[in-house]
Amino acid sequence: MSGADRLRWDEIYGQMSSEPYPPPDPLLFDYSPPINDQAEHRALDLACGMGQNGLWLASQGYLVDLLDVSRIALLRAQAEATKRGLRDLNLIPVDLDQHEFPADHYELVSVFRYLKRDLFPTLRHTIRPGGRILYETFNRQYLQLVPGFNTDYLLEVGELLGYFADWRVLSYGEDSHLSRIVAVKPG
């Protein structure tokens, strides 16, 4: 991503500043393992936008890294975290083309409405054995709703499953214009 990308996303999130804070994605409710001990459980909310998913994970006991290119979106996430009294999170403004992810670091990685295909090997690498990914984004059927959408950011139907075919798949679906997967890393 470039500085122009950051400015574009800052403008988009700036225009949303008066809108109500969004709820977390329902997929998290069904597939985020509950925290039942005092051990550190790390989660990543990648391309988090305003951070509603990461904040929900923090409220469940995860230490969460929220990464996004938009500083405006992260400021809104920080304000909401402060309002809720959440402290177990790190808000990180980042260009995902430049960021390095540690190996076997996260117990849970969530990605919603974002696609960068060359990140799939990195995501597989940064999840701990036994950890899981929750991934949901648009597929080519989205063109029926938004005909001019850039196809570089749309999955082919069935493509997402291929990135995690060797993992234990807990849930997979292609509904309307979305593809989603929940999968557990072997080990």
C-alpha positions as CSV (number, residue, x, y, z in Angstrom):
1,M,0.0,0.0,0.0
2,S,1.1,3.5,-0.6
3,G,0.6,6.8,1.1
4,A,-2.2,7.4,-1.4
5,D,-4.0,4.3,0.0
6,R,-3.7,5.5,3.5
7,L,-5.1,8.9,2.5
8,R,-8.0,7.2,0.6
9,W,-8.9,5.0,3.6
10,D,-8.5,7.9,6.0
11,E,-11.0,9.9,3.9
12,I,-13.4,6.9,3.8
13,Y,-13.3,6.4,7.6
14,G,-13.4,10.1,8.2
15,Q,-16.7,10.3,6.4
16,M,-18.0,7.5,8.6
17,S,-17.1,9.3,11.9
18,S,-20.7,10.3,12.7
19,E,-22.1,6.8,12.0
20,P,-22.8,4.4,14.9
21,Y,-20.0,2.1,15.9
22,P,-20.4,-1.1,14.0
23,P,-21.1,-4.5,15.7
24,P,-18.6,-7.3,15.5
25,D,-19.0,-9.9,12.8
26,P,-21.3,-12.8,14.0
27,L,-18.8,-15.4,12.8
28,L,-16.7,-14.5,15.8
29,F,-19.4,-15.4,18.2
30,D,-19.6,-19.0,17.0
31,Y,-15.9,-19.8,16.3
32,S,-13.7,-17.8,18.7
33,P,-12.5,-20.2,21.4
34,P,-13.4,-19.1,24.8
35,I,-10.7,-18.0,27.3
36,N,-10.9,-20.2,30.4
37,D,-7.4,-19.7,31.9
38,Q,-4.9,-17.0,32.8
39,A,-2.5,-17.8,30.0
40,E,-1.9,-15.2,27.3
41,H,-4.1,-15.8,24.2
42,R,-3.1,-13.6,21.3
43,A,-5.3,-12.6,18.4
44,L,-4.8,-10.6,15.2
45,D,-7.5,-8.4,13.6
46,L,-6.0,-7.8,10.2
47,A,-7.1,-4.8,8.1
48,C,-9.3,-4.1,11.1
49,G,-10.9,-0.9,10.0
50,M,-12.6,0.6,13.1
51,G,-11.7,-2.5,15.1
52,Q,-15.1,-3.8,16.1
53,N,-13.9,-7.4,15.8
54,G,-10.7,-6.8,17.6
55,L,-12.4,-5.0,20.4
56,W,-14.9,-7.8,20.8
57,L,-12.0,-10.3,21.0
58,A,-10.3,-8.1,23.6
59,S,-13.5,-8.1,25.7
60,Q,-13.4,-12.0,25.6
61,G,-9.9,-12.0,27.1
62,Y,-7.6,-12.0,24.1
63,L,-4.5,-9.8,23.8
64,V,-5.3,-8.3,20.3
65,D,-3.2,-6.7,17.7
66,L,-5.4,-4.5,15.4
67,L,-3.6,-3.6,12.1
68,D,-4.9,-1.2,9.6
69,V,-3.5,1.4,7.1
70,S,-6.0,4.1,8.2
71,R,-5.0,6.1,11.3
72,I,-8.5,7.6,11.3
73,A,-10.0,4.2,11.7
74,L,-7.6,3.2,14.4
75,L,-8.3,6.5,16.3
76,R,-12.0,5.6,16.3
77,A,-11.1,2.1,17.5
78,Q,-9.0,3.6,20.3
79,A,-11.8,5.9,21.4
80,E,-14.2,3.0,21.5
81,A,-11.7,0.9,23.4
82,T,-11.3,3.6,26.0
83,K,-15.0,4.1,26.3
84,R,-15.4,0.3,27.0
85,G,-12.4,0.2,29.3
86,L,-10.5,-2.3,27.1
87,R,-6.7,-2.4,27.6
88,D,-5.5,-5.7,26.1
89,L,-5.0,-4.4,22.6
90,N,-2.4,-2.9,20.4
91,L,-3.5,-0.6,17.6
92,I,-0.9,-0.6,14.9
93,P,-1.0,1.7,11.8
94,V,0.7,-0.4,9.2
95,D,1.4,-0.9,5.5
96,L,0.7,-4.6,5.1
97,D,3.2,-4.7,2.2
98,Q,5.9,-3.8,4.7
99,H,4.9,-5.6,7.9
100,E,6.6,-8.7,9.2
101,F,4.5,-11.2,11.1
102,P,6.1,-13.5,13.7
103,A,6.0,-17.2,13.3
104,D,3.5,-19.3,15.4
105,H,2.4,-16.2,17.3
106,Y,-1.4,-15.9,17.2
107,E,-4.0,-18.3,18.5
108,L,-6.6,-16.6,16.4
109,V,-6.5,-14.5,13.2
110,S,-9.6,-12.7,11.9
111,V,-9.8,-11.1,8.5
112,F,-13.1,-9.6,7.2
113,R,-13.7,-7.8,3.9
114,Y,-10.0,-7.7,2.9
115,L,-8.1,-9.7,0.3
116,K,-4.4,-9.7,-0.5
117,R,-3.6,-13.1,-1.9
118,D,0.2,-13.0,-1.2
119,L,-0.6,-12.7,2.5
120,F,-2.1,-16.2,2.8
121,P,1.3,-18.0,3.3
122,T,2.2,-15.3,5.9
123,L,-1.1,-15.8,7.7
124,R,-0.6,-19.6,7.8
125,H,2.9,-19.0,9.2
126,T,1.9,-16.6,12.0
127,I,-0.9,-18.8,13.4
128,R,0.2,-21.2,16.2
129,P,-0.4,-24.9,15.7
130,G,-3.9,-25.6,17.0
131,G,-4.8,-22.0,16.3
132,R,-7.4,-20.9,13.9
133,I,-8.3,-18.5,11.1
134,L,-11.6,-16.8,10.6
135,Y,-11.7,-15.3,7.1
136,E,-14.6,-13.8,5.2
137,T,-14.5,-11.6,2.1
138,F,-16.2,-10.9,-1.2
139,N,-16.1,-13.3,-4.1
140,R,-16.8,-12.7,-7.8
141,Q,-20.5,-12.9,-7.2
142,Y,-20.2,-9.4,-5.7
143,L,-20.0,-8.1,-9.2
144,Q,-23.8,-8.7,-9.4
145,L,-24.2,-6.0,-6.7
146,V,-21.3,-3.7,-7.6
147,P,-20.5,-4.3,-11.3
148,G,-17.4,-2.0,-11.3
149,F,-15.7,-3.5,-8.3
150,N,-12.0,-4.2,-8.8
151,T,-11.8,-8.0,-9.5
152,D,-8.2,-8.1,-8.0
153,Y,-10.0,-7.9,-4.6
154,L,-12.6,-10.6,-5.3
155,L,-12.1,-14.3,-4.6
156,E,-13.0,-16.9,-7.1
157,V,-15.8,-19.2,-5.8
158,G,-14.0,-22.1,-4.1
159,E,-10.6,-20.3,-3.9
160,L,-10.5,-19.6,-0.2
161,L,-10.9,-23.3,0.7
162,G,-7.8,-24.0,-1.4
163,Y,-5.6,-21.9,0.9
164,F,-6.4,-24.0,3.9
165,A,-7.2,-27.4,2.3
166,D,-4.6,-29.1,4.6
167,W,-6.1,-27.6,7.8
168,R,-9.1,-28.9,9.7
169,V,-12.0,-26.9,8.3
170,L,-14.7,-26.1,10.9
171,S,-16.9,-24.1,8.6
172,Y,-16.8,-23.1,5.0
173,G,-19.4,-21.3,2.9
174,E,-20.1,-19.4,-0.3
175,D,-23.2,-17.4,0.4
176,S,-24.4,-14.9,-2.2
177,H,-21.4,-12.7,-2.6
178,L,-19.2,-13.8,0.4
179,S,-16.8,-16.6,0.9
180,R,-15.9,-17.6,4.5
181,I,-13.8,-20.2,6.2
182,V,-12.9,-21.2,9.8
183,A,-10.0,-23.5,9.9
184,V,-7.6,-24.9,12.5
185,K,-3.9,-25.2,11.9
186,P,-2.5,-28.8,12.2
187,G,-0.3,-29.5,15.1
